[in-house]
Amino acid sequence: MREPIVSIRFKIFIAFTAFVVLIIFWQYVSLMLLTEKKEVNSTTMKPAIERGPILDRNGRVLAVQTLLYSVTAWVPGIDNPRETAYLLSDILDLQEEKLLFEFNTSRGFLYVKRKISPTESEKIKKLKDKGKLKGISLEPEYGRNYPERELASHILGYVGTDNLGLSGLEYSFEEVLSPKPVDENTGKTFGNQIFLTIDLNVQYFTRKLAEELYTEHKADSVMILVMQANSGEFLSYVSLPSFDPNTFLKYPESARINRPVAFAYEPGSVFKVFSISSFLELGGITLQDHFYCNGYYEMDVSGRETERIQCLGIHGDVTPQKIIQYSCNAGAAYASERVDSESFYHLLQLFGFGNQTGLPFSGESYGLLRSPQQWSFRSKPTIAMGQEISVTAVQVVTAATALANEGILLKPHIVKKIVSSEGKILKENVVEPVRRVISERVANEMLLMMETATEPAGTATRAAIEGMRISAKTGTAQMIDYTTGKYSKDSYIASCLAIFPTDDPEIIVYVVIVNPKAGEYFGGRIAAPAVKKLGEELIRYYGIPEDGSRVIEHPGRISIKTPDPITFKDHLPDLRGYSKRQILPLFQNQDLDVVIKGEGHVVNQSPPPGTLIKKGMRVILELQ
């Protein structure tokens, strides 16, 4: 007789239940008894993606993927929670009581600490070999190592515990460094390599100088940028305070701010090189124009009392060249009256102010350049002297490329090329002209005017380098006191911008010292000497030829002495052999209309030497 259907179903149910129980029991036995006996073999756990390295322009490693271990716990396997918490807290620098609480309240798996150091790993391995730390395992994980530590931290950024970029180039180039595999079954995917424009040697001695300034002047922060003038490539990019991306969580948020792109500030008198260049380009002023500075700029405003803006001193009669040389606020303000607000605003936009530079960093500031419709009656003269406008350090250096490249603005670069793991160049950044901002004539005139600022009477005289023609401009800007909404009486930003050599620019340097509190705060006194010190290092490192001599390779080295300064009264002197800088005094003579053709030194002049000077005479100088 057949068994009842109900009885058969009951037996099937019992058999199935027993099978499930057996599986659960086996998993329990495996976890409780077998896991502890298995040693982790790092060679058996490979990531699907190996993150590509980041290197400097010469191939020196700045960021590379490494194998690190994470400490994990299977709580049911810990036989002595108190001893385990004590031993781990001592090795991993964790709180013993907090760790013990986690062991006593957790029921299964937990991470004790992610990606520990090799030293910590070795200590744990030795204890496990002695039979201690039961229930504790070392799990291999792939992380990031930054061998140069703080040296280029703001450029590189850092990755999180899951090896994902969180800041800097690690974040911006996440998909380049760690691309998704096309086929999950093909094995490991290797990320691409990123080569920076940064020269690690230049980065090193730039940072060393920044540390000296930071400490000596008790500054809130220091930024120093060095750019290759004819390419727009950053050679060094330093910001203090900084952090070690290997242990970035140990540093405050303020240390991780990428200030050269994120910190917007009033630039002060450094900005005069861009405002005076704008006025010259617009035709509002000429090199022959004169303005009178009696210690302040004064304007009459209908329905108001006479407004005054103070100058740094009483400079008397000044030309555009003297405005730059003496950093005359009043002169810059009076010059601003010669152009309309819309045209001035447009030129500043062409220089890049009020816009991002396009560097591959998140959080880049636009700065602040309000439209003329929002300007007050004080705005135009105030902006001309570097107030009522905010900029970033990278904006200033980028704008300076227009002065260094005969009026053409260049796109800044910090990434030189991207190379695949097989060595194929996927992308290479080349010189990118963005637009013409000013004429070649105005750009060269400004470099010559900036050069006079490094002479004994100039504000940047401490930036002068013996044997090198250098164009520089200093700045000292009052910072805003946000508690009062007014300018602070004791907080300043000292800066100095330099371009050299003047006649054939190769290097742009910009030094910014924020809120120095050790006494000195003028840009000419603390930032300009830093430019000189760094400039001398760069000249030696790159072998930039000194001025005053011409080197002929064969048959030997011949030095040709620089001609004596120009002196003349009623007749034209012989100008052959003189450089652009040396013929600058001709522009001060209002009887002459001087026209320069070409670059280099004067090879021909018309009218010839000895010609009687007449009012309105045109002098044409050909340079080679």
BAVEX-580615 format. One line per field, with one value per residue (C-alpha): x, y, z; residue in one letter; residue number from 0. Coordinates in steps of 0.001 Angstrom, whole numbers. Layout:
N
xx X|...
yy Y|...
zz Z|...
residuo A|...
num NUM|...
END
This chain:
624
xx 0|1393|2413|136|1203|1397|3989|6209|6118|7033|10103|11217|10848|12921|15659|15817|15943|18787|20694|20373|21433|24468|25530|25160|27122|29928|30195|30333|33080|35012|34835|35451|38066|39652|40027|42522|44741|44894|47653|46903|48891|49260|50138|46702|44804|45386|43341|41336|42992|46508|46491|48985|51899|52387|55886|57695|58812|62025|60339|60918|58110|55749|52879|52831|50575|51799|50659|49546|47740|44534|43862|40561|38855|36482|35093|33874|37457|39022|39733|41083|39503|41290|44798|44047|42831|45932|48393|46726|46248|49963|50991|48336|48123|44454|42488|42491|39112|37401|38829|37751|34237|34062|35218|32596|29693|30339|29100|31061|33602|35036|37940|40334|42488|42813|46133|48678|52406|54884|56387|53000|52374|55627|54850|51436|52888|55445|52729|50627|53635|53824|50209|48776|46045|43695|40773|42911|43986|46065|44200|46221|44919|46388|46926|48960|52429|53891|57669|58322|55700|54815|56929|54124|51089|48687|49391|49023|46190|45423|43279|40874|40898|39204|42028|39783|41118|39716|41777|44295|45274|44392|40773|40789|42428|40690|39554|42994|44941|42416|40390|37550|38491|36921|36438|36329|37564|40792|42721|44386|43985|46934|46296|47989|51001|50835|53981|53882|55546|57063|60820|61345|64698|63147|60204|62657|64586|61422|59783|62892|62738|59003|59641|62238|59795|56952|59007|61032|58066|55531|53173|49706|50649|53221|52821|55656|55038|57697|56626|58496|57690|57519|55426|53123|54426|54779|58256|57362|54126|54499|51940|52384|51022|50991|50387|51688|49262|50342|48650|46408|43782|46295|46339|43731|41554|43404|46655|45000|43672|45213|45763|47301|43959|41513|42647|41449|42995|43627|47004|48101|50671|51756|48521|49807|51707|48386|46458|49169|49575|45819|45916|48808|47058|43830|45719|44559|48149|51571|55044|55523|52529|53124|51075|51683|51756|51708|51111|47533|45019|42224|38915|35961|32609|29425|27447|30210|33302|36593|37729|41349|43266|46649|49901|53008|54899|55202|56626|56143|56086|55743|55506|54099|57633|57991|54585|55918|59385|58156|54827|52954|49295|48332|49949|48114|44829|45274|46217|42949|41013|42231|40213|36571|35460|34092|37333|39451|37222|37457|41273|41454|39195|41535|44373|42253|41075|37581|37915|39365|42707|41588|44177|42974|42148|38733|37671|39474|38313|37280|38597|36493|36208|32833|31227|31463|27750|28616|31544|31444|33089|36237|36386|38382|41285|41239|41371|44213|46358|45393|42486|38763|39670|40657|42880|44472|48207|47766|45798|48666|51316|49142|48463|52229|52677|51151|53966|56615|55354|54931|51296|50079|48452|49375|47304|48977|49896|50847|50419|52936|51767|49728|51378|49788|51196|52723|54585|52326|51777|48010|48078|50826|50187|51950|52223|48684|48342|44950|44593|46371|45859|48144|50437|54042|55087|53169|54390|58015|57535|56127|59054|61434|59478|59455|63205|63664|61837|64868|67247|68365|65414|62824|60650|61952|65639|66139|65070|67947|70368|73902|74593|70950|68352|65222|61807|59938|57091|56338|53044|51894|48150|46075|43880|40187|39241|36028|34912|34730|34381|37261|40957|43049|45700|48111|47423|49076|49956|53516|54317|56732|56316|59442|60152|63671|65778|64060|65065|64228|62006|62504|61223|58277|58448|55699|56180|53236|53571|50187|49932|53581|53655|57371|57624|58412|55475|56374|56699|59876|61528|60541|59192|61703|64779|63107|62778|66474|67472|65258|66246|69930|69201|67195|69882|72519|70276|69164|72412|70707|73385|74277|73826|76732|78566|78020|79361|80873|81568|84519|87396|86802|84695|84677|83072|81832|81290|77894|77946|77913|74545|73112|73843|72878|71903|71394|72566|71610|74182|75429|72945|74375|75036|72551|69774|66107|66544|69448|67524|64642|65827|65001|61311|61630|62566|59282|60943|61501|59118|61023|60115|61659|61803|62931|64495|67949|70431|70473|72185|70981|69455|67790|68622|72320|74452|75264|71969|70682|67628|64456|61076|58851|61783|61104|63964|63788|65935|66455|67318|68704
yy 0|3413|5752|8705|11763|13800|11398|11635|15408|15389|13254|15535|18530|16841|15937|19462|21008|18699|19644|23390|22876|20907|23758|26327|24099|23666|27434|27932|25354|26932|30387|29368|26697|26888|30629|31046|28342|29875|32383|35270|34976|38419|36956|35365|38647|40938|44070|44350|47731|48887|52651|54405|56405|60178|61393|64700|65930|63878|60628|60783|59051|61210|58756|54983|52045|49857|46777|47542|45428|46123|44628|42760|40834|37883|38564|34979|33817|36178|34092|36911|40308|42230|41046|41460|45036|45828|44453|46058|49438|49608|48685|50633|53699|53060|53543|50261|50734|51737|48679|46400|47845|46988|43417|42980|44448|43186|39789|39131|40739|44228|46361|47269|49610|50065|50144|50076|50704|47904|48267|47747|44740|43082|43505|41899|39005|38282|38155|35826|33560|33320|32174|35468|37638|34788|36031|38845|38781|40874|41439|42722|45945|48156|51782|54813|55812|59310|58946|62699|63206|66940|68128|68282|67491|70132|69117|65385|65384|62005|58873|57368|53912|52501|53829|56472|59977|62549|65639|67179|65356|62050|63218|65116|62251|59350|57730|58200|56737|54004|53228|50728|47352|46635|42970|41878|38411|39517|39996|43086|46482|48857|52570|55262|57284|61050|63120|66597|69756|70100|69656|67957|69686|73124|72104|71157|74398|76450|74697|75118|78871|78921|77185|79818|82641|80909|80530|83744|86038|84057|84102|82619|81107|81336|80648|80494|79680|79245|79028|78513|81796|80627|77487|78236|75132|75256|74237|74456|74975|75437|76323|76371|75138|71719|68089|64577|62778|59448|60487|63345|62772|63835|67362|70108|71106|74458|72647|70812|73929|74370|78104|79054|78249|78597|81661|84965|88190|91826|91844|95388|97210|94128|94702|98034|96181|94974|98217|100446|97957|98231|102034|101987|99428|101416|104549|106444|107199|107146|106734|110497|111423|113064|112996|114818|112984|115156|112231|111403|111070|113600|113569|115913|114152|116070|116501|115115|116347|115958|112338|111391|108121|108118|107280|105689|108971|112253|111277|114576|114476|110866|109123|105590|104295|106153|104879|101328|102117|103972|102075|105370|104913|108477|108226|104972|106502|109661|107490|105562|108758|108563|105409|104440|101800|99326|99258|98866|96031|94296|94418|92949|90133|89470|89108|86362|88129|87183|83758|80351|79450|75916|74077|70543|71255|71268|74350|76917|80440|82963|85785|88931|91389|93097|94511|98308|98616|97655|100059|103132|106446|105136|101747|102523|104363|101877|98829|100497|100350|96750|97126|96418|93375|89905|87458|84061|83407|81260|84078|86530|84153|83266|86945|87551|85223|87980|90313|87645|86566|89857|90271|86660|84964|81274|78522|77295|73606|71399|68066|67513|64197|61060|57749|54304|51381|50138|53422|54938|58691|59183|62963|65562|69165|71650|75427|76805|80468|81593|85097|88364|90675|93610|94568|93454|97077|97481|94126|95051|98544|97099|94707|97630|99679|96756|96473|100014|98916|96711|99695|101525|103948|101237|99336|95973|96824|93913|91528|92647|89894|90839|90105|89373|91672|91151|92811|92874|94515|94374|94631|95333|94917|95476|92521|92847|92587|90577|91553|95230|94988|97458|97196|95798|98027|95193|92405|92580|90487|91016|89896|90193|89209|88769|87934|87272|87725|90965|90869|87160|85916|82329|82313|83832|83831|84940|85050|85739|86015|86203|88105|88202|88929|89253|93018|93580|93365|95390|93354|95216|94226|90573|89203|90852|89330|85916|86434|87277|84169|81866|83567|82948|79241|79020|80825|78365|75347|76182|77839|81078|83352|86504|89939|92171|89553|87655|84136|82991|79257|79408|80012|80934|82986|86722|89242|92467|95133|96811|100382|103329|104952|107327|111029|113723|117376|118955|116200|112548|110167|106994|104380|101380|98464|99620|97314|98181|98856|101247|103375|103881|107443|108516|108144|110778|113416|114978|116409|112928|110412|107137|104105|100678|97906|94386|92796|92718|95600|98670|97994|101032|104421|107156|110071|109231|110101|113786|115042|118206|117413|119223|119220|116430|114611|110927|108580|105076|102400|98976|96188|92721
zz 0|-945|1807|2232|239|3442|4907|1795|1826|5506|4858|2013|4294|7014|4526|3110|6576|7571|4438|5193|8795|7603|5288|8077|10459|7927|7381|11141|11530|8662|10160|13776|13312|9900|9299|12099|10629|7202|6601|4280|1106|-418|-3785|-4098|-3683|-6587|-7257|-10428|-11071|-10248|-9884|-12154|-10740|-10742|-11645|-12071|-15510|-15244|-14211|-10452|-8564|-6514|-6005|-6475|-5586|-2740|-845|2689|5264|7134|10557|10775|13554|13620|17092|17852|17316|19889|22996|25173|24273|27065|26098|22380|22877|24968|22416|19378|21010|21742|18183|16268|18520|19313|22544|24458|26159|22925|21168|24022|23836|20121|20787|23520|21569|18049|16915|13731|11382|11863|10664|13458|11336|7589|5745|8519|8111|7277|10765|12386|10143|11206|14905|14485|12448|15189|17851|15717|15225|19014|19147|20294|18698|17846|15756|14326|10670|8278|5031|2045|494|-2169|-1222|-2190|-1124|-1483|-1079|-1048|1675|1986|-940|-3532|-1412|-2736|-6321|-5748|-3239|-1651|-1859|665|2222|-882|-3083|-4652|-5228|-2809|-3582|-6001|-9176|-7525|-7603|-10917|-12820|-11068|-14322|-15898|-12986|-12242|-15383|-15262|-16803|-20185|-19276|-15627|-16643|-18348|-15102|-13682|-15338|-15103|-14719|-16788|-15714|-15215|-15748|-14199|-15460|-11973|-11610|-8269|-7732|-8247|-6068|-3320|-3086|-3596|-674|1452|855|1624|4956|5845|5058|6898|10060|9970|9362|11428|8460|8224|4878|2083|-1635|-4171|-7825|-10512|-14167|-17418|-19143|-22759|-22125|-19204|-17387|-13613|-12514|-8832|-6941|-3196|-552|3231|5553|3913|4849|4322|1959|3488|6747|5626|8337|10986|9554|9974|7046|6830|5960|3088|1335|-2125|-1625|-5002|-6677|-3781|-1802|-3296|-1989|-2916|-4703|-3894|-6006|-7983|-9889|-11257|-13990|-15381|-14903|-16426|-19294|-19873|-19943|-22430|-24623|-24638|-25663|-22602|-21649|-23292|-21885|-22209|-20025|-16667|-13465|-10202|-6870|-3761|-1431|-2348|-5155|-5010|-6820|-6850|-6699|-7313|-4132|-1931|-190|-2025|-1868|-1213|-1536|171|-1608|-101|-374|-2226|-5607|-7423|-11226|-12409|-15785|-16256|-15796|-12477|-11341|-11684|-10321|-7210|-6950|-6951|-5997|-6885|-10312|-11090|-9950|-12070|-15069|-14642|-15376|-18988|-19818|-19437|-16959|-19528|-21539|-18409|-17187|-20565|-20581|-17075|-18222|-21139|-18623|-17013|-13873|-12758|-14428|-13595|-15159|-16013|-13912|-13078|-9435|-7813|-5892|-8049|-7234|-9851|-7707|-7736|-10603|-10422|-13552|-14017|-13281|-9693|-9363|-7143|-7995|-6220|-7952|-11091|-9382|-6498|-8788|-10713|-7575|-6692|-4276|-4617|-6717|-5574|-7418|-6915|-7133|-10247|-11936|-11362|-12728|-15713|-16473|-16362|-19349|-21496|-20426|-20991|-24439|-26275|-25320|-25767|-22792|-22370|-20788|-17582|-17285|-14366|-16204|-18981|-20417|-19804|-20690|-20791|-18806|-22101|-22576|-25253|-24987|-24726|-24311|-24248|-23308|-25551|-25469|-25737|-26682|-25373|-26849|-27465|-24513|-25292|-28146|-28385|-27872|-24593|-23250|-23893|-22477|-19273|-18847|-19213|-16678|-14254|-14699|-13380|-10204|-9416|-9647|-6470|-6439|-7109|-4660|-5927|-5634|-3214|-5971|-8227|-9213|-10173|-13818|-14646|-16138|-14072|-14238|-10933|-9063|-5355|-3514|31|476|3600|4467|5268|8941|8654|12159|11201|7414|7060|6204|9019|10534|11252|8717|5296|2268|1020|-2514|-5413|-9067|-11196|-14844|-16120|-18154|-19161|-22828|-23330|-20476|-19348|-15769|-13883|-10067|-7693|-3909|-1576|2222|3959|7250|8372|12109|12898|12271|8593|6175|3069|-112|-1063|2210|2709|-604|-2966|-1210|-1512|-5273|-5451|-3482|-5530|-8783|-8118|-7549|-10778|-12810|-11614|-12067|-15604|-16674|-17740|-19303|-17420|-18922|-19895|-21891|-25105|-25252|-28542|-28633|-31035|-30695|-27040|-24644|-25371|-23016|-24566|-21929|-21753|-23181|-20792|-19916|-22558|-22070|-24575|-24794|-28209|-30556|-30964|-29461|-31136|-29893|-31710|-29347|-26706|-25411|-25036|-21365|-21942|-24449|-22033|-21115|-24669|-23864|-21147|-23742|-24853|-27988|-29441|-30994|-30528|-32653|-31922|-34510|-33645|-30543|-29007|-29416|-31653|-34993|-36925|-36127|-38112|-38027|-37653|-34585|-34202|-35712|-34053|-31953|-33010|-31314|-32626|-34269|-34997|-34078|-35585|-33942|-35521|-33075|-33672
residuo M|R|E|P|I|V|S|I|R|F|K|I|F|I|A|F|T|A|F|V|V|L|I|I|F|W|Q|Y|V|S|L|M|L|L|T|E|K|K|E|V|N|S|T|T|M|K|P|A|I|E|R|G|P|I|L|D|R|N|G|R|V|L|A|V|Q|T|L|L|Y|S|V|T|A|W|V|P|G|I|D|N|P|R|E|T|A|Y|L|L|S|D|I|L|D|L|Q|E|E|K|L|L|F|E|F|N|T|S|R|G|F|L|Y|V|K|R|K|I|S|P|T|E|S|E|K|I|K|K|L|K|D|K|G|K|L|K|G|I|S|L|E|P|E|Y|G|R|N|Y|P|E|R|E|L|A|S|H|I|L|G|Y|V|G|T|D|N|L|G|L|S|G|L|E|Y|S|F|E|E|V|L|S|P|K|P|V|D|E|N|T|G|K|T|F|G|N|Q|I|F|L|T|I|D|L|N|V|Q|Y|F|T|R|K|L|A|E|E|L|Y|T|E|H|K|A|D|S|V|M|I|L|V|M|Q|A|N|S|G|E|F|L|S|Y|V|S|L|P|S|F|D|P|N|T|F|L|K|Y|P|E|S|A|R|I|N|R|P|V|A|F|A|Y|E|P|G|S|V|F|K|V|F|S|I|S|S|F|L|E|L|G|G|I|T|L|Q|D|H|F|Y|C|N|G|Y|Y|E|M|D|V|S|G|R|E|T|E|R|I|Q|C|L|G|I|H|G|D|V|T|P|Q|K|I|I|Q|Y|S|C|N|A|G|A|A|Y|A|S|E|R|V|D|S|E|S|F|Y|H|L|L|Q|L|F|G|F|G|N|Q|T|G|L|P|F|S|G|E|S|Y|G|L|L|R|S|P|Q|Q|W|S|F|R|S|K|P|T|I|A|M|G|Q|E|I|S|V|T|A|V|Q|V|V|T|A|A|T|A|L|A|N|E|G|I|L|L|K|P|H|I|V|K|K|I|V|S|S|E|G|K|I|L|K|E|N|V|V|E|P|V|R|R|V|I|S|E|R|V|A|N|E|M|L|L|M|M|E|T|A|T|E|P|A|G|T|A|T|R|A|A|I|E|G|M|R|I|S|A|K|T|G|T|A|Q|M|I|D|Y|T|T|G|K|Y|S|K|D|S|Y|I|A|S|C|L|A|I|F|P|T|D|D|P|E|I|I|V|Y|V|V|I|V|N|P|K|A|G|E|Y|F|G|G|R|I|A|A|P|A|V|K|K|L|G|E|E|L|I|R|Y|Y|G|I|P|E|D|G|S|R|V|I|E|H|P|G|R|I|S|I|K|T|P|D|P|I|T|F|K|D|H|L|P|D|L|R|G|Y|S|K|R|Q|I|L|P|L|F|Q|N|Q|D|L|D|V|V|I|K|G|E|G|H|V|V|N|Q|S|P|P|P|G|T|L|I|K|K|G|M|R|V|I|L|E|L|Q
num 0|1|2|3|4|5|6|7|8|9|10|11|12|13|14|15|16|17|18|19|20|21|22|23|24|25|26|27|28|29|30|31|32|33|34|35|36|37|38|39|40|41|42|43|44|45|46|47|48|49|50|51|52|53|54|55|56|57|58|59|60|61|62|63|64|65|66|67|68|69|70|71|72|73|74|75|76|77|78|79|80|81|82|83|84|85|86|87|88|89|90|91|92|93|94|95|96|97|98|99|100|101|102|103|104|105|106|107|108|109|110|111|112|113|114|115|116|117|118|119|120|121|122|123|124|125|126|127|128|129|130|131|132|133|134|135|136|137|138|139|140|141|142|143|144|145|146|147|148|149|150|151|152|153|154|155|156|157|158|159|160|161|162|163|164|165|166|167|168|169|170|171|172|173|174|175|176|177|178|179|180|181|182|183|184|185|186|187|188|189|190|191|192|193|194|195|196|197|198|199|200|201|202|203|204|205|206|207|208|209|210|211|212|213|214|215|216|217|218|219|220|221|222|223|224|225|226|227|228|229|230|231|232|233|234|235|236|237|238|239|240|241|242|243|244|245|246|247|248|249|250|251|252|253|254|255|256|257|258|259|260|261|262|263|264|265|266|267|268|269|270|271|272|273|274|275|276|277|278|279|280|281|282|283|284|285|286|287|288|289|290|291|292|293|294|295|296|297|298|299|300|301|302|303|304|305|306|307|308|309|310|311|312|313|314|315|316|317|318|319|320|321|322|323|324|325|326|327|328|329|330|331|332|333|334|335|336|337|338|339|340|341|342|343|344|345|346|347|348|349|350|351|352|353|354|355|356|357|358|359|360|361|362|363|364|365|366|367|368|369|370|371|372|373|374|375|376|377|378|379|380|381|382|383|384|385|386|387|388|389|390|391|392|393|394|395|396|397|398|399|400|401|402|403|404|405|406|407|408|409|410|411|412|413|414|415|416|417|418|419|420|421|422|423|424|425|426|427|428|429|430|431|432|433|434|435|436|437|438|439|440|441|442|443|444|445|446|447|448|449|450|451|452|453|454|455|456|457|458|459|460|461|462|463|464|465|466|467|468|469|470|471|472|473|474|475|476|477|478|479|480|481|482|483|484|485|486|487|488|489|490|491|492|493|494|495|496|497|498|499|500|501|502|503|504|505|506|507|508|509|510|511|512|513|514|515|516|517|518|519|520|521|522|523|524|525|526|527|528|529|530|531|532|533|534|535|536|537|538|539|540|541|542|543|544|545|546|547|548|549|550|551|552|553|554|555|556|557|558|559|560|561|562|563|564|565|566|567|568|569|570|571|572|573|574|575|576|577|578|579|580|581|582|583|584|585|586|587|588|589|590|591|592|593|594|595|596|597|598|599|600|601|602|603|604|605|606|607|608|609|610|611|612|613|614|615|616|617|618|619|620|621|622|623
END
